[in-house]
Amino acid sequence: MTYRPRWKKLGAAAIVATLLAGASLGGFPAGAVPAVTVAGGVVIDSQVHVLNTAPFDQDKVITYQGYQYTIYWDSDYKLVLSRRKLSDNSVQSIVFANTVDNPTDGHYNTTIGISPGDGRLHLSYGHHNTTHHYRVSSAAWLTSPPATISTSQFGAETHQTTSATEDSITYPRYFNDKNGKLYFSYRYGGSGDGEDYLNKYDSSTGTWTSVGKLFSKSGTYVGALGTTVSRNAYVDDFIFDDDNRLHMTWTWRESYVSHAWNHDIHYAYSDDYGVTWYNNAGTKVADLAAGDPIAIGDPGLVVVSVPQNSWLINQGTMVVDADGQPHLFTQRSTATNAALSSANVHQIHYWRNASGTWGQAWITDTTQAHGSTWPRGQVVMSEAGNAYFFYSKNNQLVVSEAKAANQWATSDTGSLLNGVVPSGEGWVFDRWRFASDGVVSLPSVEKSGTLYQYAIRDFTLPSS
């Protein structure tokens, strides 16, 4: 299966009048825009662990051949895989014996990937400098889906490769190129002292191989907080455009202490599926096959200067537009400040123009002081070429719109899902479903009384 956008307009019958769990349509006041429409949804589990969504999941919900798959921790901290049938919203779930090692640690994300070539579903879950927890389904599990799903249809927990770096993993994520080929990245080591690696999957043999070390921690950096000789890269997203160019944005962190140590927006791309990498100007900066990873000393990586003490958040979210240009949704303070409580942190949009220059526009109102970090959100690019930013504000899920015709200035913001109190962050949307039918499916942890529920909420975007 080729993974490319195949847009299809939704008819009026597809718009659902109410959501489950008592959530009203809500949406925007009369005449307000953007006209993002609530298009359905389902509560997957009424009692779950509160820490279940993160921007670094990258693929948390995936639709394939009429079924939507997602993975999460339940209220007993056990691993659950659910399958939603889109035609009738019926849900099947299976519970694995695996549990969260530390329920108070938000690093222990769950993520899934698919390999259409052999019809397998891949699971990675529960990592913070821990050995790789990886399971994979039997072949054709996706392409010839069983009537009833079962844990017996998945293999034992194992590693992908024989590399010792899989003994200490954080931030696992799966992503696919436009031909459907599956990739996996992870960090080896800790915050301020870690290196990222890249694996690729061969569906003809059912095996993984290492592409190589993607980021080196080595090099000297002099910033507002001193001189450092070790760091880690926090990737926002890995995104292939329609020409199979792989885009990546990230920030470096020089110490584990806090995100005050984060600095700068960086960008690189690869035209050979992650082996060699080029900077913003097109100069080669890394060759993983030759053992040459991306390092802080490589030229031309900084595309937006953001000094330390700007409280630049790590692991924002990124998409590419129809012209293959990246758009980053992140947050930072309007000015440097040594104390987060005294900073003015706001959501911001960075994008690359066709000329290679980068622009920026604030999304939230910078005149309203905000001395703390926001829950991280999600950016989606519509068929019409406009950007939509989903995030939590004042205990509501809100969306902001930025149009290319307006030089990407954020024009309008409105709330969604009245009656639902979002408790998570990230809301990593189902990229496969969006490419197929234009529906934005967002995984959502929501407070329901004293409990938390896990739901998938569906939206459609304006056609213009």
Buried (B, 14 or more C-beta within 10 A) or exposed (E): BEBEBEEEEBEEEBBBEEBBBEBEBBBBEEEEEBBBBBBBBBBBBBEBBBBBBBBBBBBBBBBBEEBBBBBBBBBEBBBBBBBBBBEEBEBBBBEBEBBBBEEEEBBBBBBBBBBBBBBBBBBBBBBBBBEBBBBBBBBEBBBEBEEEBEEEEBEEBEBBBEBEBBEBBBBBBBBBBBBBBBBBBBBBBBBBBBBBBBBBBBBEEEEBEBBBBBBBBEBEBEBEBEEBEBBBBBBBBBBBBEEBBBBBBBBBBBBEEEBBBBBBBBBBBBEEBBBBBBBBEEEEBBBBEEEBBBBBEBEBBBBBEBBBBBBBBBBBBBBBBBEBBBBBBBBBBBEBBEEBEEBBBBBBBBBBEEEEEBBBBBBBEBEEEBBEBBBBBBBBBBBBEBBBBBBBBEEBBBBBBBBBEEEBBBBBBBBBBBEBBBBBBBBBBBBBBBBBBBBBBBBBBBBBEEEBBBBBBBBBBBEE
